[in-house]
């Protein structure tokens, strides 16, 4: 049931990111990255392998739904899941400050990977000041939404765990 809840919540996040956010929240071409936040959550609370797989899969879906450089989201989300998942055992992942810090760092890393591959593949230059400004705004968006998304996933996890403990097997 936990997997079903997670899949449904992730699909809702994808729909929010691709439809609702584009209409209502987007400011100057900048919007929050729900998939990045879910990948950070996976790295902080799941195993390194699961976080890497979730990051890659959701990044691939995000690549398919966007018209940006293909493969960049899957690569960056995969790396984010791997690195945060690798650090998970050395961190207090329940600490809100740690969660927000890694969400912001992951946003910066995601932007740097995008900038690198965009400049590598595309002939057009991205203005550094505009890019940095956009990246900071996206980082703030992600910082504001991460605790809410982490709370929802934690509630789903606790609910699943409680049901599992109460189940009687004969």
C-alpha positions as CSV (number, residue, x, y, z in Angstrom):
1,X,0.0,0.0,0.0
2,X,2.9,2.3,0.7
3,X,4.2,1.9,-2.8
4,X,0.7,2.7,-4.2
5,X,0.5,5.8,-2.1
6,X,3.9,6.9,-3.2
7,X,3.1,6.3,-6.9
8,X,-0.1,8.3,-6.6
9,X,1.6,11.1,-4.7
10,X,4.4,11.2,-7.3
11,X,1.9,11.3,-10.2
12,X,0.1,14.2,-8.5
13,X,3.4,16.0,-8.1
14,X,4.2,15.5,-11.8
15,X,0.7,16.8,-12.7
16,X,1.2,19.8,-10.4
17,X,4.6,20.5,-11.8
18,X,3.6,20.3,-15.5
19,X,0.1,21.8,-15.4
20,X,-0.9,23.8,-12.3
21,X,2.5,25.3,-11.5
22,X,2.9,26.6,-15.1
23,X,-0.4,28.4,-14.8
24,X,-0.5,29.8,-11.3
25,X,2.9,29.8,-9.6
26,X,5.6,30.2,-12.2
27,X,7.4,33.5,-11.9
28,X,9.7,34.6,-14.7
29,X,10.1,31.1,-16.0
30,X,11.0,29.7,-12.6
31,X,9.0,27.0,-10.9
32,X,9.5,24.6,-8.0
33,X,10.9,21.2,-8.9
34,X,8.7,18.6,-7.1
35,X,10.6,15.7,-8.6
36,X,13.9,17.1,-7.1
37,X,12.2,17.3,-3.7
38,X,11.0,13.7,-4.0
39,X,14.4,12.6,-5.0
40,X,16.0,14.4,-2.0
41,X,13.4,12.7,0.3
42,X,14.3,9.3,-1.2
43,X,18.0,9.9,-0.5
44,X,17.4,11.0,3.0
45,X,14.9,8.3,4.0
46,X,15.4,5.3,1.7
47,X,18.4,3.3,0.6
48,X,21.0,4.6,-1.8
49,X,19.9,2.2,-4.5
50,X,16.2,3.1,-4.1
51,X,17.0,6.8,-4.2
52,X,19.2,6.4,-7.3
53,X,16.5,4.4,-9.1
54,X,13.7,6.8,-8.0
55,X,15.8,9.8,-9.1
56,X,16.6,8.3,-12.5
57,X,13.0,7.1,-13.2
58,X,11.3,10.4,-12.2
59,X,14.0,12.4,-14.0
60,X,13.4,10.3,-17.1
61,X,9.6,11.0,-16.8
62,X,10.4,14.7,-16.3
63,X,12.6,14.7,-19.4
64,X,9.8,13.1,-21.4
65,X,7.4,15.8,-20.3
66,X,9.7,18.8,-20.8
67,X,11.2,20.2,-24.0
68,X,14.6,20.8,-22.5
69,X,17.9,19.0,-23.1
70,X,17.0,15.3,-23.1
71,X,18.5,13.1,-20.4
72,X,19.7,16.0,-18.2
73,X,17.0,15.6,-15.6
74,X,17.4,11.8,-15.3
75,X,21.2,12.2,-14.9
76,X,21.1,15.0,-12.3
77,X,18.2,13.4,-10.3
78,X,20.0,10.0,-10.4
79,X,23.2,11.6,-9.1
80,X,21.4,13.6,-6.4
81,X,19.6,10.4,-5.2
82,X,22.9,8.5,-5.1
83,X,24.9,11.2,-3.3
84,X,22.3,12.0,-0.7
85,X,21.5,8.3,-0.2
86,X,25.3,7.7,0.3
87,X,25.4,10.4,3.0
88,X,22.1,9.2,4.7
89,X,23.8,7.1,7.3
90,X,26.0,10.0,8.4
91,X,23.2,12.5,8.7
92,X,20.3,13.3,11.0
93,X,17.8,13.0,8.2
94,X,14.8,13.8,10.4
95,X,16.3,17.2,11.1
96,X,14.4,19.9,9.2
97,X,17.5,22.0,8.8
98,X,19.4,19.1,7.2
99,X,16.4,18.4,4.9
100,X,16.2,22.1,3.7
101,X,20.0,22.3,3.3
102,X,20.2,19.3,1.1
103,X,17.1,20.4,-0.9
104,X,18.8,23.7,-1.6
105,X,22.2,22.1,-2.4
106,X,20.4,19.6,-4.7
107,X,18.7,22.5,-6.5
108,X,22.0,24.2,-7.1
109,X,23.6,20.9,-8.3
110,X,20.6,20.3,-10.6
111,X,21.0,23.8,-12.1
112,X,24.7,23.4,-12.6
113,X,24.3,20.1,-14.4
114,X,21.6,21.7,-16.6
115,X,23.8,24.7,-17.4
116,X,26.8,22.5,-18.2
117,X,24.9,20.3,-20.6
118,X,22.9,23.1,-22.1
119,X,26.2,25.0,-23.0
120,X,27.8,21.7,-24.2
121,X,24.9,20.8,-26.5
122,X,23.3,24.1,-27.4
123,X,25.0,26.9,-29.3
124,X,23.1,29.6,-27.4
125,X,24.7,31.1,-24.3
126,X,22.8,31.4,-21.1
127,X,23.3,34.7,-19.3
128,X,25.0,33.8,-15.9
129,X,23.3,36.6,-13.9
130,X,19.8,35.6,-15.1
131,X,20.6,31.9,-14.6
132,X,21.9,32.5,-11.0
133,X,18.9,34.6,-10.2
134,X,16.5,31.9,-11.5
135,X,18.4,29.2,-9.7
136,X,18.1,31.1,-6.4
137,X,14.4,31.7,-6.8
138,X,13.9,28.0,-7.6
139,X,15.9,27.1,-4.5
140,X,13.7,29.3,-2.4
141,X,10.6,27.7,-3.9
142,X,12.0,24.2,-3.2
143,X,12.9,25.2,0.4
144,X,9.4,26.3,1.0
145,X,7.7,23.2,-0.4
146,X,10.2,20.5,0.8
147,X,9.0,20.4,4.5
148,X,5.4,20.0,3.3
149,X,6.2,17.2,0.9
150,X,8.4,15.5,3.4
151,X,5.6,15.7,6.0
152,X,3.2,14.1,3.6
153,X,5.6,11.3,2.7
154,X,6.4,10.7,6.4
155,X,2.7,10.5,7.2
156,X,2.2,8.0,4.5
157,X,5.1,6.0,5.8
158,X,3.9,6.1,9.4
159,X,0.4,5.0,8.3
160,X,1.8,2.1,6.3
161,X,4.1,1.1,9.1
162,X,1.3,1.1,11.7
163,X,-1.0,-1.0,9.5
164,X,1.9,-3.5,8.9
165,X,2.4,-3.8,12.7
166,X,-1.3,-4.4,13.4
167,X,-1.7,-7.0,10.7
168,X,-2.2,-10.5,12.1
169,X,-0.8,-13.4,10.2
170,X,-2.0,-16.9,11.0
